[in-house]
Amino acid sequence: MWIKLLKDRDFTPPDDRRVTVAYRAGMEVSVKRAWGMILIAEGSAEEISTPPRPLGDADGDGHDDATGQFVEGNKVARRRKRPAT
């Protein structure tokens, strides 16, 4: 589930008390549904729709499926050539 944090929150999940996650207001993150429901119930977050994947990245690994290049947003990141030394 995707949520948007409405306020800063240090969250310790009930199923693993050894973990604490620091969320900051304005963050849009994917969380376990159980965590999201707790954060929404206490007014720290709101559910949002899943953001679209970048073009060319059908499997979600961050690389264009055809070329293998890293996908940045909806653009394929180009490597800058290093100047000759």
N, C-alpha and C positions, 0 to 999 in steps of 0.2 A: 504494500500500500504506500502511496506517496502522500506526504504531509508537508505543510508549510508551518514553520514554527512562528508563533505570535509573540513569544517572549523568551528570554534566555532561560535555559532549564538544564540542570544536571539530572539525568535520568538513570536510575538503577532499576533494571528489569527484575520483576519478581521471581523469574525462573533462574536467574543467575546473579546472586547478590555480590559476586566478586567483580562485576563489571559496572562502570559508571561512564555514561556517554554525555559529553558536554555539547548541548545544542545551543545555537545562537539565534536570536530573533531574525526572521527573514530567510533562514535556510530552507531549501526545498530538498527533501531527502526521501529515500526509499527505506522503509522500516518494516519489521515484522508486523503483521496485522494486529496481534495482541498488544504490542507496544504502542502502535498508532491509536488504538481504541482507548488505551489508558490516557495518553497525552491529550486526545480530543476531549475525553470526559472531564478532565480537570481544567480545560480551557487554555492549555499551553499550545495547541496546534489546531489546524483545520485540514481536512482531507482535500487534496487537489487531484486533478486528472493526471494520468501518466504523461510525461513529456514525450514528444516524438523523438524517434531515433534519427541520427544524422543520415543523410542520403548515402546510399552505397554500403551501409553497415547493417545488413539484415540480421546477422547473428549477434550483434551487440558487443563485439570484442574491441571496438574502438579503431578498427582498421577497415579500409575499403575492401570489399570482398573480391573485386576484380583485380586490383593492383597491389594490394597488401600495404598501401601507404596509410599512415595514421590519418584519421578523419577528425577534423577540428570544427565543431559546429556542423554546418552544412557545406563546408569547403574542405578540400583535400589539402592538408598542410604540405607546403613545399619546403624542402631542405635548402638552406642558403649555402651557396658554394663558399668555401673558405678561400680567402685570398692566397695567391701563391707566395711562398716565402723564399 
